[in-house]
Amino acid sequence: KRSPALVHFTIKFMNKFNDHIMDEFIKKFDQIVSGVTTAVITSHISPDDDSIGSVLALYGYMKKQYPKLDLKIIYSGKQTDRYASFANFDKIKFVNDVADEFNSDLLIILDGGQYSRVSRKPDVLKTKVRRSICIDHHSSPPDNFDLKYIDSEASSVSDIVYRLFLQTETDPKILECVFLGILGDTGTFQYVDYKQIYIFDIAKKIQEILKVELPIFKARYELKEKKVVEILKEYIANIQYMHVDGWPDFTLSFLPREVFEKYKCDDGDISDASHWYMSEFMRIIKGYSWGIVCSPKKDGRYGFSMRSLPESVSVSSIAERMKGGGHDRAAGGTFDPIGGNPVTHDEVMNYILDWLAKNDNI
């Protein structure tokens, strides 16, 4: 049994060790950025709150710190306007694929450790990149970068960006972006585990500057369109309660590809509905400690996302073995079309169920 004194010493030692790693990263980050004239910040396709929040926060910091740097934000995919009220959102350029647009000295990837997460042409993008930096909190093995900071125990990449660069920042416009990302990836703090309780101190410092009520803050970007509500209802109506030998019981839901025509919606609408379903409904069904949701994409692909409760399955382990990635409690991936035909929900669901039947829960 560990004594309180030993626990206290261990915590102090680890904090100093982590501070040293962060200091070294910051020095190397400055050396790389100071040595280039052009840079691009990007993040994963279909950005969520943490993706947008961390990117905008880092952009705000770098524009102050490196005023002569030609700095751009480029995302692969269709533009989403739900974050339009946040500072510098208008600086984001949404393109078909960042690989087609990239022509800079430096690429900085946030909230993803693989080129395939930010581009559908990762091999093309790699050939264009001269210097690269990655800041991430996923446990999936990252690609090669000139510099990387990976903290798989962090609550969000936004909180990593804050701890690296913004602990003395007082600009509300930048701190709003950090707050957006933290709230998003912690589920407004309901997913914070004991290793992440430091986030409450960060949130307190930010709130003392912002002085805004959470419902008012979140209403800026979380109000749902009617069609998103209807799509959510489809997810709920399509819930199936599954049992596969060797695995805890789970729920499985899906959207058929016909929803695009039925609701005149796009990938962003489906993403909003799926995240709503997963965060508010999927993990609260008694007796079902994890779940999978399958969602179509307009380009013919099909995405799958998984969420689990503590002491259930590690969904990142499943996703990684299916060529995806993520966290222990939130992970996913994408199925690409074969032979030019769009992927169907039946194909995805049958593949997943067959894979579970043939593989062990590790």
SEKOLLUM-680861 format. One record per residue (C-alpha): residue number from 1; residue in three letters; x, y, z. Coordinates in nm, 3 decimals. Example, Ala and Ser with C-alpha at 12.3 -4.5 7.8 and 13.67 -1.06 7.14 Angstrom:
  nr rest      px      py      pz
   1  Ala   1.230  -0.450   0.780
   2  Ser   1.367  -0.106   0.714
// end
This chain:
  nr rest      px      py      pz
   1  Lys   0.000   0.000   0.000
   2  Arg   0.140   0.339  -0.099
   3  Ser   0.187   0.593   0.176
   4  Pro   0.038   0.944   0.129
   5  Ala   0.392   1.084   0.133
   6  Leu   0.497   0.855  -0.153
   7  Val   0.187   0.943  -0.355
   8  His   0.252   1.314  -0.300
   9  Phe   0.617   1.275  -0.405
  10  Thr   0.517   1.078  -0.715
  11  Ile   0.267   1.344  -0.822
  12  Lys   0.522   1.623  -0.773
  13  Phe   0.784   1.427  -0.968
  14  Met   0.548   1.356  -1.259
  15  Asn   0.436   1.720  -1.271
  16  Lys   0.797   1.836  -1.293
  17  Phe   0.871   1.571  -1.556
  18  Asn   0.571   1.679  -1.765
  19  Asp   0.665   2.046  -1.725
  20  His   1.012   1.962  -1.858
  21  Ile   0.866   1.784  -2.162
  22  Met   0.635   2.078  -2.232
  23  Asp   0.918   2.329  -2.198
  24  Glu   1.130   2.132  -2.444
  25  Phe   0.841   2.112  -2.688
  26  Ile   0.777   2.486  -2.667
  27  Lys   1.146   2.563  -2.737
  28  Lys   1.155   2.331  -3.039
  29  Phe   0.818   2.462  -3.160
  30  Asp   0.955   2.817  -3.152
  31  Gln   1.273   2.712  -3.333
  32  Ile   1.076   2.550  -3.615
  33  Val   0.817   2.825  -3.653
  34  Ser   1.079   3.102  -3.634
  35  Gly   1.267   2.935  -3.919
  36  Val   0.981   2.938  -4.172
  37  Thr   0.789   3.211  -4.354
  38  Thr   0.466   3.022  -4.435
  39  Ala   0.261   2.775  -4.231
  40  Val  -0.075   2.598  -4.237
  41  Ile  -0.276   2.476  -3.939
  42  Thr  -0.525   2.196  -4.002
  43  Ser  -0.721   1.927  -3.822
  44  His  -0.939   1.630  -3.896
  45  Ile  -1.214   1.609  -4.156
  46  Ser  -1.564   1.676  -4.014
  47  Pro  -1.433   1.898  -3.735
  48  Asp  -1.585   1.890  -3.388
  49  Asp  -1.570   2.144  -3.105
  50  Asp  -1.219   2.048  -2.995
  51  Ser  -1.084   2.051  -3.348
  52  Ile  -1.215   2.401  -3.418
  53  Gly  -1.141   2.532  -3.068
  54  Ser  -0.779   2.416  -3.061
  55  Val  -0.709   2.536  -3.415
  56  Leu  -0.853   2.883  -3.355
  57  Ala  -0.679   2.913  -3.017
  58  Leu  -0.341   2.820  -3.164
  59  Tyr  -0.398   3.053  -3.459
  60  Gly  -0.472   3.341  -3.221
  61  Tyr  -0.156   3.269  -3.022
  62  Met   0.067   3.238  -3.330
  63  Lys  -0.062   3.557  -3.493
  64  Lys   0.049   3.743  -3.180
  65  Gln   0.375   3.557  -3.133
  66  Tyr   0.483   3.548  -3.500
  67  Pro   0.328   3.856  -3.665
  68  Lys   0.539   3.825  -3.982
  69  Leu   0.446   3.461  -4.042
  70  Asp   0.213   3.395  -4.334
  71  Leu  -0.026   3.170  -4.141
  72  Lys  -0.334   2.998  -4.283
  73  Ile  -0.600   2.757  -4.160
  74  Ile  -0.715   2.499  -4.414
  75  Tyr  -0.965   2.217  -4.360
  76  Ser  -1.060   1.934  -4.594
  77  Gly  -1.435   1.918  -4.637
  78  Lys  -1.747   2.126  -4.659
  79  Gln  -1.773   2.446  -4.458
  80  Thr  -1.969   2.447  -4.135
  81  Asp  -2.096   2.777  -3.997
  82  Arg  -2.196   2.670  -3.646
  83  Tyr  -1.872   2.820  -3.508
  84  Ala  -1.901   3.149  -3.697
  85  Ser  -1.924   3.356  -3.376
  86  Phe  -1.571   3.259  -3.266
  87  Ala  -1.273   3.480  -3.339
  88  Asn  -1.087   3.410  -3.665
  89  Phe  -1.337   3.151  -3.785
  90  Asp  -1.363   3.361  -4.101
  91  Lys  -0.993   3.289  -4.161
  92  Ile  -1.062   2.917  -4.211
  93  Lys  -1.051   2.801  -4.572
  94  Phe  -1.260   2.490  -4.637
  95  Val  -1.145   2.305  -4.948
  96  Asn  -1.208   1.973  -5.117
  97  Asp  -0.878   1.841  -4.981
  98  Val  -0.591   2.011  -4.801
  99  Ala  -0.346   1.804  -5.009
 100  Asp  -0.454   1.994  -5.319
 101  Glu  -0.408   2.336  -5.154
 102  Phe  -0.100   2.289  -4.938
 103  Asn   0.205   2.488  -5.049
 104  Ser   0.376   2.607  -4.732
 105  Asp   0.696   2.556  -4.536
 106  Leu   0.523   2.404  -4.233
 107  Leu   0.215   2.193  -4.163
 108  Ile   0.071   2.184  -3.810
 109  Ile  -0.186   1.911  -3.742
 110  Leu  -0.406   1.929  -3.432
 111  Asp  -0.642   1.667  -3.286
 112  Gly  -0.514   1.388  -3.507
 113  Gly  -0.185   1.205  -3.540
 114  Gln  -0.223   1.067  -3.892
 115  Tyr  -0.223   1.243  -4.227
 116  Ser  -0.519   1.027  -4.325
 117  Arg  -0.731   1.207  -4.064
 118  Val  -0.686   1.547  -4.231
 119  Ser  -0.672   1.443  -4.596
 120  Arg  -0.824   1.180  -4.823
 121  Lys  -0.493   1.194  -5.013
 122  Pro  -0.246   1.143  -4.726
 123  Asp   0.036   1.016  -4.946
 124  Val   0.008   1.320  -5.172
 125  Leu   0.007   1.553  -4.871
 126  Lys   0.317   1.385  -4.723
 127  Thr   0.516   1.450  -5.039
 128  Lys   0.442   1.823  -5.014
 129  Val   0.526   1.868  -4.645
 130  Arg   0.873   2.002  -4.569
 131  Arg   0.838   2.053  -4.192
 132  Ser   0.564   1.913  -3.970
 133  Ile   0.431   1.946  -3.615
 134  Cys   0.158   1.743  -3.445
 135  Ile  -0.032   1.815  -3.122
 136  Asp  -0.277   1.541  -3.028
 137  His  -0.444   1.351  -2.745
 138  His  -0.542   1.029  -2.919
 139  Ser  -0.375   0.703  -2.822
 140  Ser  -0.345   0.576  -3.180
 141  Pro   0.020   0.555  -3.299
 142  Pro   0.104   0.880  -3.482
 143  Asp   0.269   0.917  -3.821
 144  Asn   0.618   1.063  -3.846
 145  Phe   0.650   1.434  -3.765
 146  Asp   0.948   1.663  -3.710
 147  Leu   0.797   1.754  -3.374
 148  Lys   0.504   1.612  -3.185
 149  Tyr   0.335   1.648  -2.849
 150  Ile   0.100   1.362  -2.767
 151  Asp  -0.081   1.345  -2.434
 152  Ser  -0.337   1.065  -2.444
 153  Glu  -0.453   1.148  -2.091
 154  Ala  -0.543   1.508  -2.175
 155  Ser  -0.910   1.599  -2.176
 156  Ser  -0.881   1.769  -2.515
 157  Val  -0.629   1.917  -2.755
 158  Ser  -0.765   2.259  -2.663
 159  Asp  -0.650   2.208  -2.306
 160  Ile  -0.305   2.099  -2.435
 161  Val  -0.280   2.417  -2.644
 162  Tyr  -0.378   2.617  -2.335
 163  Arg  -0.116   2.450  -2.113
 164  Leu   0.155   2.484  -2.377
 165  Phe   0.100   2.841  -2.489
 166  Leu  -0.185   3.026  -2.320
 167  Gln  -0.157   3.000  -1.942
 168  Thr  -0.095   3.374  -1.916
 169  Glu  -0.339   3.470  -2.195
 170  Thr  -0.612   3.717  -2.101
 171  Asp  -0.771   3.781  -2.443
 172  Pro  -1.134   3.659  -2.409
 173  Lys  -1.157   3.591  -2.784
 174  Ile  -0.874   3.338  -2.769
 175  Leu  -0.988   3.186  -2.440
 176  Glu  -1.341   3.138  -2.578
 177  Cys  -1.191   2.904  -2.838
 178  Val  -1.012   2.704  -2.568
 179  Phe  -1.335   2.684  -2.369
 180  Leu  -1.525   2.562  -2.677
 181  Gly  -1.284   2.272  -2.721
 182  Ile  -1.273   2.177  -2.354
 183  Leu  -1.651   2.173  -2.319
 184  Gly  -1.687   1.970  -2.637
 185  Asp  -1.446   1.688  -2.560
 186  Thr  -1.538   1.662  -2.192
 187  Gly  -1.912   1.661  -2.262
 188  Thr  -1.936   1.978  -2.049
 189  Phe  -1.718   1.802  -1.787
 190  Gln  -1.928   1.485  -1.754
 191  Tyr  -1.651   1.267  -1.908
 192  Val  -1.365   1.401  -1.693
 193  Asp  -1.184   1.117  -1.515
 194  Tyr  -0.957   1.132  -1.212
 195  Lys  -0.646   1.189  -1.426
 196  Gln  -0.802   1.501  -1.576
 197  Ile  -0.926   1.690  -1.270
 198  Tyr  -0.672   1.963  -1.346
 199  Ile  -0.916   2.076  -1.615
 200  Phe  -1.142   2.228  -1.349
 201  Asp  -0.863   2.470  -1.251
 202  Ile  -0.817   2.569  -1.615
 203  Ala  -1.192   2.614  -1.662
 204  Lys  -1.210   2.825  -1.347
 205  Lys  -0.933   3.057  -1.471
 206  Ile  -1.100   3.093  -1.810
 207  Gln  -1.445   3.150  -1.662
 208  Glu  -1.309   3.423  -1.435
 209  Ile  -1.211   3.610  -1.751
 210  Leu  -1.508   3.522  -1.973
 211  Lys  -1.776   3.569  -1.705
 212  Val  -2.040   3.390  -1.913
 213  Glu  -2.306   3.137  -1.820
 214  Leu  -2.261   2.797  -1.981
 215  Pro  -2.610   2.776  -2.139
 216  Ile  -2.561   3.118  -2.298
 217  Phe  -2.214   3.030  -2.421
 218  Lys  -2.319   2.695  -2.569
 219  Ala  -2.629   2.842  -2.734
 220  Arg  -2.393   3.024  -2.972
 221  Tyr  -2.306   2.701  -3.149
 222  Glu  -2.531   2.421  -3.021
 223  Leu  -2.877   2.528  -3.136
 224  Lys  -3.010   2.256  -3.366
 225  Glu  -3.198   2.290  -3.692
 226  Lys  -3.524   2.099  -3.724
 227  Lys  -3.378   1.854  -3.972
 228  Val  -3.105   1.762  -3.723
 229  Val  -3.377   1.675  -3.470
 230  Glu  -3.547   1.455  -3.733
 231  Ile  -3.217   1.281  -3.810
 232  Leu  -3.165   1.220  -3.437
 233  Lys  -3.507   1.054  -3.427
 234  Glu  -3.391   0.820  -3.705
 235  Tyr  -3.090   0.713  -3.499
 236  Ile  -3.313   0.642  -3.199
 237  Ala  -3.571   0.455  -3.409
 238  Asn  -3.297   0.237  -3.559
 239  Ile  -3.140   0.121  -3.231
 240  Gln  -3.072  -0.252  -3.219
 241  Tyr  -2.974  -0.434  -2.899
 242  Met  -2.689  -0.668  -2.975
 243  His  -2.524  -0.970  -2.817
 244  Val  -2.201  -1.118  -2.955
 245  Asp  -2.028  -1.395  -2.761
 246  Gly  -1.716  -1.270  -2.582
 247  Trp  -1.826  -0.905  -2.581
 248  Pro  -2.040  -0.700  -2.342
 249  Asp  -2.387  -0.636  -2.483
 250  Phe  -2.402  -0.322  -2.696
 251  Thr  -2.634  -0.106  -2.902
 252  Leu  -2.602  -0.061  -3.276
 253  Ser  -2.772   0.215  -3.472
 254  Phe  -2.745   0.348  -3.826
 255  Leu  -2.875   0.583  -4.089
 256  Pro  -2.959   0.461  -4.438
 257  Arg  -2.809   0.659  -4.723
 258  Glu  -3.160   0.775  -4.821
 259  Val  -3.157   1.032  -4.539
 260  Phe  -2.967   1.274  -4.761
 261  Glu  -3.262   1.302  -4.997
 262  Lys  -3.529   1.262  -4.729
 263  Tyr  -3.411   1.557  -4.518
 264  Lys  -3.213   1.755  -4.779
 265  Cys  -2.920   1.734  -4.539
 266  Asp  -2.542   1.718  -4.568
 267  Asp  -2.253   1.557  -4.381
 268  Gly  -2.253   1.837  -4.125
 269  Asp  -2.617   1.780  -4.032
 270  Ile  -2.558   1.407  -3.990
 271  Ser  -2.247   1.474  -3.782
 272  Asp  -2.446   1.706  -3.553
 273  Ala  -2.718   1.447  -3.506
 274  Ser  -2.479   1.156  -3.449
 275  His  -2.277   1.344  -3.188
 276  Trp  -2.601   1.444  -3.016
 277  Tyr  -2.721   1.085  -3.015
 278  Met  -2.388   0.949  -2.889
 279  Ser  -2.337   1.207  -2.616
 280  Glu  -2.691   1.214  -2.478
 281  Phe  -2.848   0.875  -2.551
 282  Met  -2.611   0.596  -2.646
 283  Arg  -2.440   0.539  -2.310
 284  Ile  -2.742   0.567  -2.082
 285  Ile  -2.929   0.248  -2.177
 286  Lys  -2.924   0.010  -1.881
 287  Gly  -2.742  -0.315  -1.952
 288  Tyr  -2.559  -0.182  -2.259
 289  Ser  -2.220  -0.039  -2.167
 290  Trp  -2.110   0.054  -2.517
 291  Gly  -2.249   0.125  -2.859
 292  Ile  -2.178   0.171  -3.228
 293  Val  -2.335   0.413  -3.473
 294  Cys  -2.297   0.394  -3.853
 295  Ser  -2.341   0.710  -4.058
 296  Pro  -2.330   0.767  -4.437
 297  Lys  -2.118   1.031  -4.608
 298  Lys  -2.212   1.203  -4.930
 299  Asp  -1.891   1.096  -5.105
 300  Gly  -1.993   0.729  -5.082
 301  Arg  -1.808   0.638  -4.764
 302  Tyr  -1.962   0.518  -4.438
 303  Gly  -1.835   0.622  -4.098
 304  Phe  -1.861   0.427  -3.776
 305  Ser  -1.829   0.575  -3.428
 306  Met  -1.813   0.396  -3.094
 307  Arg  -1.858   0.508  -2.735
 308  Ser  -1.818   0.309  -2.413
 309  Leu  -1.849   0.347  -2.039
 310  Pro  -1.554   0.297  -1.801
 311  Glu  -1.477  -0.070  -1.729
 312  Ser  -1.640  -0.169  -2.058
 313  Val  -1.456  -0.228  -2.386
 314  Ser  -1.170  -0.012  -2.512
 315  Val  -1.325   0.113  -2.834
 316  Ser  -0.991   0.254  -2.951
 317  Ser  -0.858  -0.104  -2.959
 318  Ile  -1.146  -0.205  -3.185
 319  Ala  -1.114   0.101  -3.408
 320  Glu  -0.738   0.064  -3.451
 321  Arg  -0.778  -0.298  -3.559
 322  Met  -1.030  -0.174  -3.816
 323  Lys  -0.784   0.090  -3.946
 324  Gly  -0.945   0.369  -3.742
 325  Gly  -0.847   0.527  -3.414
 326  Gly  -0.946   0.734  -3.114
 327  His  -0.966   0.712  -2.736
 328  Asp  -1.050   0.427  -2.500
 329  Arg  -1.404   0.562  -2.460
 330  Ala  -1.457   0.731  -2.801
 331  Ala  -1.324   0.607  -3.134
 332  Gly  -1.420   0.536  -3.491
 333  Gly  -1.321   0.505  -3.853
 334  Thr  -1.442   0.504  -4.212
 335  Phe  -1.523   0.245  -4.475
 336  Asp  -1.428   0.346  -4.830
 337  Pro  -1.623   0.242  -5.142
 338  Ile  -1.501  -0.061  -5.333
 339  Gly  -1.543  -0.065  -5.709
 340  Gly  -1.696   0.281  -5.715
 341  Asn  -2.023   0.182  -5.551
 342  Pro  -2.130   0.375  -5.236
 343  Val  -2.099   0.179  -4.913
 344  Thr  -2.432   0.073  -4.760
 345  His  -2.525   0.053  -4.395
 346  Asp  -2.592  -0.321  -4.429
 347  Glu  -2.237  -0.378  -4.553
 348  Val  -2.088  -0.179  -4.266
 349  Met  -2.300  -0.338  -3.996
 350  Asn  -2.247  -0.691  -4.127
 351  Tyr  -1.872  -0.632  -4.143
 352  Ile  -1.860  -0.501  -3.785
 353  Leu  -2.070  -0.786  -3.645
 354  Asp  -1.864  -1.045  -3.833
 355  Trp  -1.542  -0.884  -3.711
 356  Leu  -1.660  -0.890  -3.349
 357  Ala  -1.758  -1.256  -3.381
 358  Lys  -1.408  -1.345  -3.509
 359  Asn  -1.198  -1.126  -3.275
 360  Asp  -1.135  -1.110  -2.903
 361  Asn  -1.212  -0.827  -2.663
 362  Ile  -0.866  -0.705  -2.559
// end
